[in-house]
Amino acid sequence: MNEPTKRTLILGVGNLLMGDEGVGVHAIKQLQAEKLPENVALLDGGTGGFHLLSLFQEYDPIILVDATMDGKPAGTVAVTQPRFASDFPRTLSAHDIGLRDLLESAQLVGPLPKLFLITVSIQEIRSMVMELSDPIQRSLTGVVDAVFDILKAGSGGPIRPI
């Protein structure tokens, strides 16, 4: 009997009404234009929340995309494999609950899937602004490339059409 193909989730979080803080959601919109493998799902996670907890049992791996205020130049894209809640950047004020809180709660429910965190460095949160600043808009290409690099590494071969 064939083992079912694991489903991968790409989860973008952020608040679209807070400018660059919404980069995770903008990344999901950008990825919707790409040809992704059939076992990959995209989800706009909005500002987070405990309703996302079930995703940690439904998908493996999960690729998370979020903004961070880490002091790096705006638009810096970084990829990490967080194993503990402390591996996540601090919560930005626009989220209902942060990824760190979500991960801590998910650990109580059961084993965690393999996680990848793609962060985009931002400089400020701008209230009631739906557009991304130029450096953050340009960073979306790097986010898409990072997603495909993660997917490629997991599949053992190229996935993105050239």
C-alpha positions in Angstrom: 0.0 0.0 0.0 1.3 3.4 -0.9 2.0 5.9 1.9 -0.1 9.0 1.4 1.8 12.1 0.2 2.4 14.5 3.0 0.6 17.8 2.7 2.7 20.9 3.0 1.2 24.2 4.2 2.5 27.6 3.5 1.0 29.9 6.1 1.4 33.7 5.8 0.5 35.8 8.8 0.2 39.6 9.2 -2.2 42.4 9.3 -3.0 43.9 5.8 -4.0 47.2 7.5 -0.6 47.7 9.1 1.6 48.2 6.0 4.8 46.1 6.0 3.5 44.0 9.0 1.2 42.3 6.5 4.1 40.9 4.4 3.2 37.3 5.2 -0.3 37.7 3.7 1.1 39.6 0.7 3.5 36.6 0.2 0.6 34.2 0.0 -1.1 36.4 -2.6 2.2 36.3 -4.6 2.5 32.6 -4.3 -1.1 32.1 -5.6 0.3 33.1 -9.0 2.9 30.4 -8.9 2.5 26.7 -10.0 2.9 24.8 -6.8 2.9 21.0 -6.3 -0.5 19.5 -5.7 0.3 18.6 -2.1 1.0 22.2 -1.2 -1.7 24.4 0.3 -1.6 28.2 0.8 -3.3 29.9 3.7 -3.7 33.6 4.6 -3.5 33.2 8.4 -4.4 36.9 9.0 -3.4 38.1 12.4 -3.1 34.6 13.8 -5.2 33.1 16.5 -5.8 29.8 18.2 -8.1 28.7 15.4 -4.9 27.9 13.5 -3.9 25.2 16.1 -5.5 22.3 14.1 -3.1 23.0 11.2 -0.2 21.6 13.3 -1.9 18.2 13.1 -3.1 18.4 9.5 0.2 19.4 7.7 3.8 18.4 7.8 5.8 20.4 7.0 4.5 23.9 7.6 6.3 26.9 6.1 5.4 30.1 8.0 5.9 33.6 6.6 5.9 36.6 8.9 7.4 40.1 9.4 10.0 40.8 12.1 11.5 43.9 13.6 15.0 42.5 14.2 17.1 45.6 13.4 18.2 44.2 10.1 17.8 46.3 6.9 14.2 46.4 5.6 13.5 43.6 3.2 16.0 41.2 4.6 14.7 37.7 4.1 15.8 35.0 6.5 14.9 31.3 6.8 15.2 29.3 10.0 13.9 26.0 11.3 12.5 26.8 14.7 12.3 23.9 17.2 11.2 25.8 20.3 8.9 28.8 20.9 11.9 30.9 21.8 13.3 30.4 18.3 10.5 32.7 17.0 10.9 36.5 16.8 9.0 38.5 19.3 5.4 39.2 18.6 4.6 42.3 16.7 1.8 44.3 18.3 -0.6 43.9 15.4 -1.1 40.2 15.9 -3.9 38.8 18.1 -1.4 36.1 19.2 2.1 35.6 17.9 3.6 32.6 16.2 5.5 32.0 19.5 2.2 31.7 21.4 0.7 29.5 18.7 3.7 27.1 18.8 3.6 26.9 22.6 0.0 25.9 22.4 0.5 23.4 19.6 3.2 21.6 21.6 0.6 20.9 24.3 -1.7 19.3 21.8 0.8 16.9 20.2 4.0 16.5 18.3 4.9 19.4 16.0 5.4 19.0 12.3 8.7 20.1 10.7 8.6 23.9 10.7 10.3 26.5 8.5 10.1 30.2 9.3 10.6 32.8 6.6 10.9 36.2 8.1 11.1 39.6 6.4 12.7 42.4 8.3 10.6 45.5 8.6 11.4 48.9 10.1 8.0 50.2 11.3 4.3 49.3 11.6 2.2 51.9 9.8 -1.5 51.9 10.8 -4.2 52.0 8.1 -1.8 51.5 5.2 -2.4 48.5 2.9 0.6 48.9 0.6 4.0 47.5 1.3 7.0 49.9 1.3 9.4 49.5 -1.7 12.0 47.4 0.1 9.4 45.0 1.5 7.6 44.7 -1.9 11.0 43.8 -3.5 11.6 41.2 -0.8 8.6 39.1 -2.0 10.7 37.7 -4.8 13.2 36.4 -2.1 10.3 35.0 -0.1 9.0 33.1 -3.1 12.5 31.8 -3.9 12.9 30.7 -0.3 9.6 28.8 -0.4 10.7 27.0 -3.6 14.1 26.2 -2.1 12.4 24.6 0.9 10.0 22.6 -1.3 12.9 21.5 -3.5 14.9 20.3 -0.6 12.0 18.3 0.7 11.2 16.6 -2.6 14.7 15.8 -3.6 14.4 17.5 -7.0 13.4 20.6 -8.8 9.8 21.7 -8.6 9.7 25.3 -9.9 9.4 25.5 -13.7 12.4 27.2 -15.2 
